[in-house]
């Protein structure tokens, strides 16, 4: 073999690098080239070794630990590292091939996730984030059977995220009427692939969770220091978090999909129906998370932002029984190194999750509220609304000492008072932030971005914190509700929550907003109907906000009348005794007379299921309301006779329920007034029992002067039906309630400073009838 000589620099002279490159390029012999490469890169001190040089014609037999120098210029020449067989010998993070987990996280469609999961087999147990060789997979097995549970958990999370994004875009297109057919077709294809992929992924991960739980139990029984191969877990903390997060996302998607067709009677933008069919697997996942020393290992291994995702998933799945895990997460995040690194949205999510779980944590509340006041400028409007609602809900739950957790060993009343002050300060601060403009748009305040559900959240928080109309933003929110675009997207649950907040805060001056909300309620009821609880809330709020005879209440009560009188409608049959009694009370309070509605409600009240479950409070409310409505009729009205017959039937059906010891002063006073006003003497034993119960000292102390004066008036009215003298024995008969009436008079005299003119006139008239 002919060898061409060429100058070779010695290893002691490493500075002449360019000459070496030139010599290698001129070599026509493979042997000489190999020798030159070995001389150039053979020592660690060589410049070529430090620069990671690799010829385009030759590759070093073993990987060289060096930095990536692709496209690096040395002595005016550019060299590109050699690649062969689709892999790079350089092991740096910038040029290595991404793992399967990394590629799954970057997928932008469900089809890509399916394609990645279908390639290859289970990943190596020693390196669960590296991709195994494709030769180890069995060509005869189904695509996802051999996928490692960690890969399946990551794929499950990515698919659930992609489906949530797709559903959100679809809802937005339908809302704006700008749907594109091609996008809808793409969504359908993605949904079809997701429906096929999700069950397989859930099955793989579910089996791994059960296996890990059994492995942990077996390891505890044997009390071994190191677990065996069978006892080794298949899912790490991040995979368990991915699974729990995915179940929460899928549950939320399921709830949102059914929200358009199912009337959620509770309503509100913060109401959730739990995990549904995903709950068993979610509970098993929580057992796997908290199986090692009460979740301490999970808390230590997971980053604080992942802990926020964990508590969010627990709230979405309604896993409030996982108190150990919930408290452990709170104890960790309340520390400064964790809470101080969370963003405003993450802090808001944290408060929201604890509010939904009804597990107030004093440390979380204090740290999050104070931190949120500092980072409020970057919060969007909907996050502000959610934060205010969550803080008020947590403070409201602090009234019950049972669910309080945290490390504070202070008196519960002191904690509650301090947290209420923090919540009020946060509500004032964030409400002022709503009036600030959005970034880069000085003419557009954040308030304009609020939806009707957001407004309902804020107003309900103000009413819970008893702020009333002292907050300046209340009037701005009322004006915002009147905007047409906000009303068009206002649901029937939003209407009921806003009106309920108005009623609790006593905002009777917001007549225009009440009227617009009533019209929106009437329009929605005609299309979709509503539940008994929602109708009861709206009617009660309007009847207490609007004075009788005001036309602003007409649309609401007209819509309610149509709903009740609709032929073949199952509305009344689904209402319980409390809802029926409350609806009847609202008609009486608003003095809205409708013969058909009264007959329908009376027939429903006398049905067996209502009478069998009716409480004394509901019975007294029904009797009082029906009697008030009849008193509004003219005696010459053609319907008065049938209504009085129905009234006597109600007294006969509900009278026995009033023979109870579980009576309040209002129950006794209302029932006595109704029997006296209706001139119903057939069950005098019921009247005597009510009079005696109200005359008990404890009951008189709890009674108002108005209730006592009405009971005294009822005694005077019922005396018309008592015989003054027995014809045979010529002796005066004293009614049993006379002793009770004496106690009423003594109580009224002792509290005469509280008497109104109406109370005085009723008392004087009653004394004239009784004595």
LUMVOSE-361555 format. One line per 8 residues: for each residue x, y, z of C-alpha. Coordinates in Angstrom, 3 decimals. Each point is the difference from the previous one (the first is absolute). Example, Ala and Ser with C-alpha at 12.3 -4.5 7.8 and 13.67 -1.06 7.14 Angstrom:
LUMVOSE-361555
12.300/-4.500/7.800; 1.370/3.440/-0.660
end
This chain:
LUMVOSE-361555
0.000/0.000/0.000; 1.404/3.341/-1.040; -0.003/2.562/2.738; 0.356/3.708/-0.581; 2.048/1.833/2.550; -1.333/3.127/1.535; 1.185/2.222/2.805; -1.326/-1.071/3.359
0.181/2.372/2.941; 1.304/-1.477/3.213; -2.250/-0.383/3.044; 2.237/2.395/1.844; -0.947/2.724/-2.459; -3.819/0.099/0.191; -0.236/3.557/-1.228; 0.405/-0.894/-3.639
-3.546/-1.314/-0.321; -0.621/1.301/-3.490; 2.965/-1.926/-1.387; -1.422/-3.215/1.379; -3.385/0.644/-1.653; 1.754/0.740/-3.296; 2.026/-3.197/0.227; -3.088/-2.087/0.666
-1.778/1.529/-2.956; 2.927/-0.780/-2.363; 0.395/-3.607/1.123; -0.988/-2.539/-2.626; 0.653/-2.929/2.270; -2.364/-1.159/2.725; 2.839/-1.144/2.235; 1.720/3.354/-0.015
-3.301/1.780/0.752; -0.709/-2.214/2.989; 3.479/0.636/1.351; -0.439/3.744/-0.327; -3.378/-0.102/1.794; 1.441/-2.048/2.829; 2.901/2.402/0.372; -2.387/2.975/-0.033
-2.602/-1.243/2.473; 1.986/-2.529/1.961; 0.716/2.191/2.985; -2.333/1.998/2.143; 2.244/3.030/-0.234; -0.222/0.169/-3.764; -1.923/2.922/-1.451; -1.892/-2.387/-2.227
-1.033/-2.069/2.978; -1.261/3.039/1.862; -1.888/1.246/-3.050; -1.721/-3.324/-0.617; 1.328/-0.317/-3.552; -1.401/-2.814/-2.133; 0.800/-0.487/-3.672; -2.777/-0.440/-2.494
1.685/-3.210/-1.160; 0.885/-1.596/3.319; -1.753/-0.400/3.304; 1.679/-0.688/3.297; -0.818/-3.539/1.163; -1.154/1.154/3.442; -2.117/3.059/0.921; 2.062/3.016/0.883
-1.117/2.018/2.990; 0.149/3.501/-1.313; -2.096/3.003/-0.809; -1.913/0.268/-3.218; 2.064/1.869/-2.583; -2.151/-0.428/-3.049; 0.638/2.800/-2.482; 3.045/1.054/2.026
2.700/1.843/-1.969; 3.581/-1.029/0.681; 2.814/1.755/-1.893; -2.498/1.232/-2.585; -1.466/-3.457/-0.773; -3.465/-1.326/0.910; -0.525/-3.588/1.058; -3.293/-1.747/0.686
-0.104/-2.944/2.410; -0.610/-3.309/-1.704; -3.354/-1.766/0.413; -0.612/-3.592/-0.819; -2.901/-2.379/0.420; -2.242/2.885/0.987; 1.770/0.692/3.304; 2.681/2.390/1.147
2.981/-1.113/2.014; -0.146/3.248/1.885; -1.955/-0.445/3.233; -0.714/3.662/0.710; -3.574/1.097/0.709; -0.127/2.320/-3.002; 0.682/-2.689/-2.613; -1.277/-3.219/1.572
-3.149/-1.587/-1.275; -3.075/0.919/2.102; -1.493/-2.803/2.053; -3.472/-1.322/-0.466; -1.261/1.902/3.041; 1.401/3.259/-1.343; -1.527/-0.553/-3.423; -3.392/-0.790/1.531
0.018/3.272/1.940; 0.596/1.931/-3.242; -2.759/-1.699/-1.997; -2.562/2.323/-1.503; -2.604/-2.586/-0.932; -1.387/-3.231/1.383; 1.101/-1.787/-3.156; 3.632/0.822/0.755
-0.359/-1.382/3.521; -1.502/-3.200/-1.376; 2.812/-0.335/-2.534; 2.702/0.395/2.648; -1.647/-2.414/2.422; -0.465/-2.615/-2.714; 3.721/-0.079/-0.826; 2.252/-2.386/1.869
-0.728/-1.882/3.185; 0.285/0.595/3.691; 2.831/2.259/1.061; 2.890/-1.167/2.099; -0.816/-0.246/3.691; 3.364/1.412/0.981; -0.495/3.060/-2.185; -3.729/0.654/-0.257
0.430/3.237/-1.936; 2.122/-1.489/-2.782; -1.396/-1.584/-3.096; 0.523/-3.721/-0.468; 1.090/-1.573/-3.223; -2.650/-0.915/-2.466; 1.361/-3.517/-0.400; -1.229/-1.008/3.475
-3.654/0.518/-0.896; -2.163/-2.828/-1.110; -1.585/0.518/-3.367; -2.935/-2.208/0.901; -1.064/1.913/3.143; -2.463/2.907/-0.076; 1.556/3.451/-0.415; -0.266/1.181/3.602
0.215/-3.246/1.964; 3.754/0.272/0.548; 0.102/3.741/0.715; 1.608/0.758/3.336; -2.407/1.452/2.605; 2.093/3.162/0.305; -0.276/0.591/-3.733; -3.730/-0.739/0.186
-0.450/2.507/2.858; 1.803/2.738/-1.946; -2.018/-0.804/-3.133; -3.219/0.043/2.008; 0.769/3.451/1.316; 0.873/1.358/-3.428; -3.146/-1.426/-1.580; -2.203/1.453/2.744
1.652/3.416/-0.431; -0.442/-0.093/-3.758; -3.646/-0.980/0.296; -0.634/2.802/2.502; 1.553/2.527/-2.373; -2.005/-1.370/-2.931; -3.293/0.104/1.926; 0.711/3.554/1.148
0.634/1.115/-3.573; -3.195/-1.697/-1.167; -2.058/1.731/2.704; 1.544/3.317/-0.973; -0.820/-0.536/-3.693; -3.576/-0.894/0.813; -0.304/3.035/2.243; 1.295/2.354/-2.665
-1.761/-1.796/-2.892; 3.262/-0.176/-1.883; 0.458/-3.742/-0.286; 2.061/-1.352/-2.871; -1.025/-3.316/-1.462; 3.559/-1.233/-0.536; 0.848/0.655/3.637; -3.123/-1.830/1.111
0.980/-2.965/-2.163; 3.461/0.028/1.519; -1.487/0.099/3.483; -2.225/-2.961/-0.788; 2.973/-2.031/-1.175; 1.972/0.955/3.072; -2.949/-0.881/2.245; -0.351/-3.385/-1.669
3.677/-0.795/0.537; -0.216/1.207/3.610; -3.018/-2.244/0.676; 2.022/-2.978/-1.221; 3.233/0.969/1.744; -1.217/1.091/3.428; -1.474/-3.360/1.156; 3.225/-1.799/-0.865
2.142/2.546/1.819; -2.293/-0.041/3.028; 0.145/-3.779/0.108; 3.807/-0.058/-0.113; 0.430/2.640/2.679; -2.812/-1.386/2.148; 1.616/-3.435/0.127; 3.299/1.613/0.950
-1.643/1.931/2.851; -1.588/-3.150/1.422; 3.306/-1.823/-0.375; 1.852/2.760/1.851; -2.507/-0.035/2.858; 0.386/-3.759/0.379; 3.782/0.272/-0.235; 0.067/2.588/2.768
-2.219/-2.162/2.211; 2.204/-3.027/-0.637; 3.141/1.986/0.798; -1.496/1.166/3.295; -1.020/-3.518/0.989; 3.488/-1.389/-0.640; 1.662/3.080/1.529; 2.901/-0.158/-2.446
2.551/2.779/-0.305; 0.172/-0.247/-3.786; -2.964/-1.023/-2.140; 0.247/-2.955/-2.326; -0.668/0.131/-3.720; -3.655/-0.883/0.587; -0.329/2.658/2.698; 1.545/2.785/-2.093
-2.427/2.711/-1.044; -0.847/0.568/-3.641; -1.188/3.590/0.420; 2.011/2.828/1.493; -1.364/3.165/1.641; -0.164/1.910/-3.297; -1.888/-2.847/-1.693; -2.497/-0.145/2.864
-0.471/3.753/-0.317; -0.521/-0.353/-3.762; -2.647/-2.642/0.606; -1.846/2.029/2.646; 0.172/3.134/-2.146; -1.297/-1.896/-3.040; -2.938/-1.442/1.918; -0.914/3.480/1.194
0.195/1.388/-3.539; -2.106/-2.820/-1.438; -2.562/0.386/2.775; -0.195/3.741/-0.616; -0.439/-0.547/-3.748; -2.783/-2.472/0.686; -1.770/2.454/2.294; 0.303/2.850/-2.496
-1.326/-2.171/-2.817; -3.108/-0.928/1.973; -0.565/3.522/1.356; -1.800/1.080/-3.164; -2.625/-2.749/0.265; -0.324/-0.605/3.745; -1.522/2.631/2.287; 2.423/0.332/2.877
-2.339/1.343/2.626; 2.673/1.106/2.413; 1.518/2.280/-2.603; 2.959/2.282/0.192; 3.338/0.082/-1.715; 1.649/-1.686/2.959; -2.207/-3.033/0.409; 1.344/-3.427/-0.886
-1.510/-3.459/-0.056; 3.122/-1.983/0.877; 1.917/-2.538/-1.992; -2.861/-2.200/-1.189; 1.231/-3.284/-1.467; 3.651/1.034/0.494; -0.350/0.161/3.765; 1.066/-3.612/0.843
3.245/0.325/-1.935; 0.598/3.445/1.496; -0.449/-1.382/3.519; 2.429/-2.821/-0.799; 2.502/2.570/-1.277; -0.285/1.954/3.247; 0.651/-3.208/1.941; 3.105/-0.583/-2.074
1.172/3.584/0.609; -0.559/-0.036/3.752; 1.024/-3.593/0.611; 3.553/0.867/1.108; 0.011/1.689/3.391; -3.099/2.138/-0.443; 0.939/1.587/-3.330; 3.296/1.431/1.283
2.020/-1.684/-2.707; -2.260/1.432/-2.702; 0.193/3.489/1.500; 3.797/-0.135/0.088; 0.474/-1.276/-3.543; -2.526/2.225/-1.803; 0.623/3.671/-0.795; -2.238/2.594/1.634
-1.695/0.857/-3.295; -0.880/-3.677/-0.406; -1.509/0.043/3.479; -2.355/2.736/-1.200; -1.013/-2.246/-2.893; -0.586/-2.833/2.471; -2.322/2.013/2.229; -1.803/1.310/-3.100
-0.615/-3.555/-1.174; -1.288/-1.030/3.431; -2.466/2.884/-0.095; -1.187/-0.794/-3.528; -0.530/-3.656/0.947; -1.671/0.968/3.317; 2.383/-2.164/2.041; -0.542/1.942/3.205
0.399/-3.156/2.081; 3.753/-0.015/-0.759; 0.649/2.244/2.981; 3.507/-1.337/0.673; 1.239/0.883/-3.461; -1.864/3.336/-0.046; 1.476/1.117/3.321; 3.502/-1.208/-0.921
-0.060/2.057/-3.208; -1.190/3.047/1.929; 2.705/-0.368/2.641; 2.650/-0.056/-2.729; -1.268/2.819/-2.222; -0.587/2.405/2.888; 3.743/0.193/0.491; 1.699/3.037/-1.452
2.296/-1.811/-2.426; -3.026/-1.575/-1.713; -2.716/2.651/0.279; 2.374/2.789/-0.992; 0.752/-1.685/-3.328; -3.592/-0.535/-1.060; -1.592/2.305/-2.539; -3.228/1.862/0.536
-2.034/-2.541/-1.957; 1.504/-2.886/1.942; -0.816/1.687/3.309; -3.540/0.582/-1.220; -0.288/-3.649/-1.019; 1.261/-1.014/3.423; -2.657/2.032/1.825; -2.700/-1.197/-2.380
0.907/-3.650/0.531; -0.102/0.239/3.799; -3.306/1.862/-0.224; -1.565/-2.683/-2.194; 1.366/-2.738/2.283; -1.481/1.891/2.983; 3.254/-0.476/1.879; 1.200/3.436/1.138
3.715/0.078/0.819; 0.978/2.999/2.090; 3.592/0.058/-1.237; -0.985/-0.216/-3.662; -2.646/2.696/0.397; 2.339/2.422/1.729; 2.995/-0.515/-2.296; -2.008/-0.037/-3.236
-2.129/3.050/0.773; 2.972/2.120/0.945; 2.010/-1.156/-2.995; -2.898/0.653/-2.383; -0.205/3.626/1.061; 3.566/0.444/-1.243; -0.386/-1.747/-3.376; -3.518/1.199/-0.816
0.993/2.228/-2.909; 0.492/-2.900/-2.392; -3.225/-1.828/0.843; -2.766/-0.145/-2.630; -3.573/0.776/0.942; -1.242/-3.591/0.296; 2.876/-0.920/2.332; -0.861/2.968/2.223
-3.631/-1.114/0.161; 0.985/-3.558/0.873; 2.421/1.194/2.682; -2.547/2.224/1.707; -2.577/-2.779/-0.033; 2.435/-2.575/1.404; 1.219/2.227/2.829; -3.559/0.775/1.088
-0.981/-3.668/-0.190; 2.947/-1.028/2.179; -0.762/2.658/2.594; -3.615/-1.105/0.039; 1.101/-3.582/0.658; 2.107/1.161/2.944; -3.198/0.468/1.991; 0.039/-3.770/0.437
3.027/-0.959/2.129; 0.051/-3.596/-1.228; 1.699/0.355/-3.404; 2.683/2.486/1.095; 3.516/-1.296/-0.566; 3.511/1.362/0.147; 2.738/0.443/2.532; -1.430/3.086/1.715
-0.771/-0.793/3.609; -2.139/3.081/0.630; -3.542/0.359/1.126; -2.390/-0.719/-2.835; -1.895/3.269/0.396; 3.243/1.958/-0.295; 0.947/-1.885/-3.177; -3.443/0.594/-1.494
0.118/3.728/0.786; 3.479/0.387/-1.485; -0.841/-1.914/-3.147; -3.162/2.046/-0.463; 2.036/3.194/0.164; 2.453/-1.404/-2.546; -2.859/-1.026/-2.308; -1.678/3.402/0.251
3.275/1.775/-0.746; 0.605/-2.277/-2.971; -3.544/0.587/-1.298; 0.409/3.790/0.161; 3.440/-0.143/-1.628; -0.983/-2.304/-2.852; -3.259/1.868/-0.645; 2.026/3.165/-0.533
2.223/-1.946/-2.378; -3.052/-0.734/-2.163; -0.313/3.701/-0.713; 3.589/0.160/-1.236; 0.596/-0.249/-3.759; 1.250/-3.120/-1.685; 3.638/0.109/-1.026; 0.645/1.973/-3.203
-3.595/1.229/-0.121; -0.709/3.004/2.196; -3.611/0.277/-1.167; -0.967/-3.574/0.892; -0.309/-0.762/3.735; 0.096/-3.584/1.215; -3.588/0.315/1.158; -1.235/-0.248/-3.585
1.508/-3.485/-0.331; -2.207/-1.441/2.759; -2.709/-2.484/-0.912; -3.302/-0.304/1.817; 1.391/-2.970/1.933; 2.987/2.078/1.117; -2.325/2.765/1.175; -2.042/-2.566/1.924
3.181/-1.251/1.688; 1.029/3.495/1.096; -3.437/0.999/1.245; -0.459/-3.247/1.924; 3.392/0.599/1.639; -0.991/3.555/0.980; -3.239/-1.267/1.530; 1.822/-2.779/1.893
2.517/2.509/1.378; -2.912/2.326/0.881; 1.534/2.876/-1.932; -3.309/1.112/-1.485; 0.046/3.041/-2.222; 3.033/1.463/1.813; 2.200/-1.212/-2.854; -0.034/2.597/-2.812
0.211/-2.637/-2.693; -3.481/-1.381/0.787; -1.736/2.687/-2.033; 2.492/-0.511/-2.838; -0.765/-3.729/0.011; -3.721/0.720/-0.169; 0.524/2.215/-3.035; 2.243/-2.631/-1.592
-2.724/-2.625/0.396; -2.320/2.203/-2.034; 2.245/-0.213/-3.078; -1.662/-1.958/-2.779; 2.972/-2.222/-0.791; 0.278/-0.993/3.665; -3.716/-0.737/0.280; 0.041/-2.108/-3.145
2.550/-2.356/1.586; -1.654/0.013/3.430; -1.294/-3.431/1.074; -2.998/-0.601/2.191; 2.285/-0.995/2.891; 1.886/3.289/-0.365; -3.277/1.916/0.194; -1.050/-1.806/3.179
3.367/0.535/1.690; 0.148/3.695/-0.846; -3.558/0.629/1.203; 0.709/-1.970/3.185; 3.045/2.189/0.676; -2.079/3.132/-0.640; -2.558/-1.235/2.512; 2.562/-0.800/2.693
1.682/3.393/-0.412; -3.345/1.812/-0.158; 0.696/1.702/-3.344; -3.564/1.139/-0.639; 1.243/3.089/-1.830; 1.346/-2.060/-2.931; -3.435/-0.119/-1.617; 1.277/0.082/-3.573
2.364/-2.944/0.492; -2.726/-1.982/1.783; -2.436/0.653/-2.847; 2.490/-1.060/-2.684; 0.926/-3.135/1.908; -3.689/-0.820/0.413; -0.579/0.340/-3.728; 3.004/-2.230/-0.697
-1.328/-2.582/2.454; -3.393/0.008/-1.701; 1.585/-0.487/-3.425; 2.181/-2.886/1.185; -2.876/-1.690/1.810; -2.130/-0.088/-3.133; 2.788/-1.758/-1.905; 1.668/-2.297/2.521
-2.198/0.066/3.091; 1.602/-0.132/3.433; 0.078/-1.989/3.211; -2.016/0.585/3.116; 2.918/1.301/2.044; 0.981/2.523/-2.670; -3.560/1.271/-0.361; -0.345/0.260/3.760
3.213/2.046/0.265; -1.029/2.433/-2.731; -3.557/0.473/1.243; 1.090/0.536/3.583; 2.644/2.549/-0.995; -2.343/1.987/-2.239; -2.841/-0.049/2.535; 2.312/1.403/2.703
1.733/2.549/-2.257; -3.006/1.387/-1.861; -2.969/1.547/1.732; -3.453/-1.501/-0.611; -1.654/1.498/-3.055; 3.262/0.951/-1.710; -0.012/-0.992/-3.662; 3.668/-1.087/0.081
-1.011/-3.300/1.605; -2.668/-0.870/-2.568; 2.260/-1.821/-2.453; 1.382/-2.321/2.667; -3.335/-0.981/1.524; -1.643/-0.304/-3.407; 2.736/-2.423/-1.072; -0.438/-1.954/3.234
-3.759/-0.195/-0.531; 0.449/-1.316/-3.534; 2.436/-2.601/1.245; -2.357/-1.196/2.719; -3.138/0.023/-2.156; 1.597/-1.645/-3.025; -2.002/-3.105/-0.838; 1.951/-3.224/0.180
2.969/1.729/1.604; 1.771/-2.093/2.669; 1.219/3.116/1.773; -2.192/-0.191/3.111; 0.373/-3.753/0.303; 3.769/0.473/0.401; -0.323/2.657/2.709; 0.304/-1.032/3.629
-2.027/1.375/2.882; 2.454/2.795/0.801; 0.066/1.246/-3.582; -3.798/-0.069/-0.322; -0.405/1.850/3.293; 2.590/2.607/-0.989; -1.547/0.616/-3.423; -3.420/0.491/1.587
1.539/2.327/2.600; 1.630/2.116/-2.756; -3.358/0.481/-1.744; -1.522/1.066/3.317; 2.895/2.331/0.839; -0.243/1.681/-3.416; -3.833/0.042/0.248; -0.171/-1.630/-3.412
-3.423/-1.630/-0.302; -0.577/-2.779/-2.532; -2.866/-2.420/0.584; 1.398/-2.732/-2.237; 3.415/0.097/1.691; -1.603/-0.152/3.443; -2.094/-3.024/-0.940; 2.974/-1.798/-1.549
2.200/0.623/3.025; -2.731/-1.053/2.431; -0.552/-3.269/-1.868; 3.733/-0.688/0.068; 0.171/0.754/3.737; -2.707/-2.560/0.810; 1.745/-2.828/-1.846; 1.277/-2.853/2.150
3.727/0.536/-0.589; -0.242/3.666/1.075; -2.163/-0.618/3.060; 2.141/-2.937/1.078; 3.232/2.001/-0.082; -1.355/3.407/0.979; 1.624/1.726/2.982; -1.908/2.254/2.443
1.842/3.029/-1.386; -1.057/-0.742/-3.601; -3.571/-0.779/1.099; -0.388/3.309/1.849; 1.490/1.876/-2.964; -2.454/-1.659/-2.408; -3.035/0.763/2.183; 1.057/3.597/0.570
0.766/0.655/-3.691; -3.236/-1.501/-1.309; -1.998/1.967/2.554; 1.737/3.257/-0.950; -0.751/-0.551/-3.692; -3.686/-0.713/0.681; -0.268/3.168/2.084; 0.973/2.004/-3.114
-3.111/-1.170/-1.874; -3.226/1.916/-0.020; -2.818/-1.794/1.836; -2.148/0.260/-3.103; 2.597/-1.716/-2.196; -1.344/-3.102/-1.722; 3.105/-2.023/0.925; -0.079/0.718/3.728
-2.295/-2.913/0.835; 2.219/-2.624/-1.639; 3.098/1.496/1.578; -1.519/-0.129/3.497; -0.903/-3.642/-0.475; 3.586/-0.681/-1.026; 1.213/1.955/3.013; -2.036/-2.126/2.431
1.400/-3.139/-1.659; 3.515/1.314/0.571; -0.723/0.565/3.696; -1.307/-3.545/0.327; 3.046/-1.478/-1.790; 2.668/2.022/1.805; -1.621/0.604/3.392; 1.317/-3.211/1.520
3.576/0.946/-0.914; -0.248/3.054/2.259; -0.514/-2.260/3.049; 3.745/-0.144/0.417; 2.474/1.023/2.647; 2.540/1.157/-2.604; -1.562/3.400/-0.544; 1.543/3.445/-0.275
-1.714/3.232/1.083; -0.602/0.893/-3.638; -1.620/-3.388/-0.678; -2.442/0.424/2.891; -0.826/3.622/-0.768; -0.571/-0.580/-3.736; -2.190/-3.057/0.470; -2.093/1.687/2.704
-0.477/3.084/-2.162; -0.994/-2.118/-3.026; -2.602/-1.999/1.945; -1.487/3.171/1.476; 0.001/1.906/-3.299; -1.643/-2.911/-1.805; -2.539/-0.470/2.820; 0.841/-3.680/0.215
-1.460/-1.396/3.255; -0.019/-3.697/-0.902; 3.373/-0.816/1.602; 0.022/2.084/3.152; 2.310/-2.508/1.655; 2.703/0.999/-2.471; -0.525/3.673/0.830; 0.165/-0.697/3.752
3.250/-1.924/-0.456; 1.573/2.823/-1.975; -1.065/2.584/2.591; 1.442/-2.035/2.881; 3.297/-0.616/-1.822; 0.475/3.689/-0.745; -0.716/0.907/3.643; 3.073/-1.854/1.262
2.508/2.432/1.505; 2.802/-1.126/-2.307; -2.188/0.474/-3.066; -1.138/3.456/1.143; 3.613/1.104/0.415; 0.759/-1.061/-3.583; -3.151/1.612/-1.425; -0.294/3.465/-1.474
-2.657/2.443/1.170; -1.756/-0.292/-3.362; -0.313/-3.793/0.367; -1.423/0.291/3.530; -2.498/2.692/-1.004; -1.200/-2.085/-2.967; -0.435/-3.035/2.271; -2.002/2.164/2.437
-2.119/1.263/-2.902; -0.642/-3.608/-1.071; -1.200/-0.873/3.507; -2.446/2.928/-0.062; -1.248/-1.023/-3.456; -0.521/-3.668/0.947; -1.990/1.004/3.086; -2.968/0.607/-2.333
-0.334/-3.757/-0.320; 0.113/-0.730/3.704; -3.208/-0.492/1.989; -0.418/2.681/2.659; -2.230/-2.084/2.242; -1.119/-3.593/0.226; -3.822/-0.161/-0.433; -0.524/-2.930/2.371
2.411/0.820/2.850; -0.233/3.812/-0.253; 3.787/0.407/0.483; 2.512/2.043/-1.893; 2.430/-1.952/-2.237; 3.530/1.393/-0.231; 1.986/-0.963/-3.125; 3.296/-1.850/0.641
2.029/2.684/-1.787; -1.110/2.715/2.455; 2.952/-0.765/2.320; 2.327/0.258/-2.964; -1.551/3.330/-0.977; 0.764/1.382/3.466; 3.691/-0.849/-0.486; -0.073/1.692/-3.377
-1.375/3.200/1.557; 2.607/-0.023/2.776; 2.806/-0.425/-2.541; -1.338/2.820/-2.186; -0.177/2.346/2.989; 3.574/-0.875/0.971; 1.202/0.764/-3.546; -2.298/2.934/-0.746
2.884/2.110/-1.304; 0.200/-2.338/-3.007; -3.677/0.313/-0.929; -1.031/1.475/-3.335; -3.384/1.729/-0.559; -1.314/-3.154/-1.647; 1.044/-2.123/2.985; -1.703/2.386/2.424
-3.271/-0.036/-1.953; 0.002/-3.808/-0.260; 0.655/-0.386/3.720; -2.785/2.418/1.013; -2.489/-1.665/-2.352; 0.888/-3.454/1.332; -0.391/1.064/3.625; -3.450/1.342/-0.799
-1.025/-3.343/-1.558; 1.470/-2.187/2.742; -1.086/1.865/3.097
end
